[in-house]
Amino acid sequence: MPDPAYLLAAVAVSAAVTWGLRALPFAVLAPLRASRTVQYLSTRMPAGVMVILLVYCLRDVSWTSPSALAPTIALAVTIGLHLWRRNAVLSIVGGTTVHVLLASLLFPS
């Protein structure tokens, strides 16, 4: 069994590191809010992230097989819902639901 002083020191160091890592983003946040680069990225990154996710999700789809219809239809539903309602939650839930239903009912693997 390790010495109690050693255990106490280990817990104190762990607590200090945890507190520091949680406080650091708040300390850095104030100067970043005034940055033009961060303001630019905040307007451009959501679309960029969505394109990356789209490519990542569709990268393994075999477009020549009939099972490619499930992600294609789900993608069309997601885009259609978003253009119709401009609601990200509705688009995500609707597209995911359509994909799960198509993939499990029509194209089980």
C-alpha positions, -999 to 999 in steps of 0.1 A, spaced: 0 0 0 15 34 -10 22 60 16 -8 82 25 12 113 18 20 100 -17 -17 93 -23 -27 127 -11 -1 143 -33 -13 123 -63 -49 134 -57 -39 170 -53 -19 170 -85 -47 153 -104 -72 178 -90 -50 208 -100 -45 195 -135 -82 188 -140 -91 222 -127 -65 239 -149 -77 220 -180 -113 230 -173 -105 267 -166 -81 272 -196 -108 274 -223 -125 302 -203 -93 321 -199 -85 319 -236 -121 326 -247 -121 364 -241 -92 373 -265 -105 349 -291 -139 365 -294 -123 397 -308 -103 377 -334 -113 383 -370 -101 348 -378 -124 332 -353 -153 353 -364 -147 342 -400 -144 305 -390 -176 307 -370 -195 317 -401 -179 293 -425 -172 262 -405 -207 248 -400 -210 242 -437 -175 229 -439 -181 204 -411 -214 192 -428 -195 186 -461 -168 166 -443 -195 145 -425 -213 139 -458 -182 127 -475 -173 105 -445 -207 90 -443 -210 82 -480 -174 71 -486 -181 34 -484 -214 34 -503 -213 11 -534 -233 32 -558 -238 2 -582 -257 -19 -556 -295 -15 -549 -287 -9 -512 -272 25 -522 -308 37 -525 -312 39 -487 -285 66 -481 -294 84 -513 -331 86 -503 -322 96 -467 -299 123 -480 -326 136 -503 -351 136 -474 -326 154 -451 -319 181 -477 -356 185 -485 -366 188 -449 -339 214 -443 -348 235 -473 -385 232 -464 -383 240 -427 -348 253 -420 -347 232 -388 -315 213 -383 -330 190 -357 -359 181 -379 -336 175 -408 -312 152 -389 -340 132 -372 -360 129 -404 -331 118 -425 -318 94 -399 -353 78 -394 -357 73 -431 -323 58 -434 -328 34 -405 -362 23 -418 -349 18 -454 -317 1 -443 -334 -23 -419 -367 -30 -437 -359 -29 -474 -322 -36 -475 -313 -58 -445 -277 -70 -447 
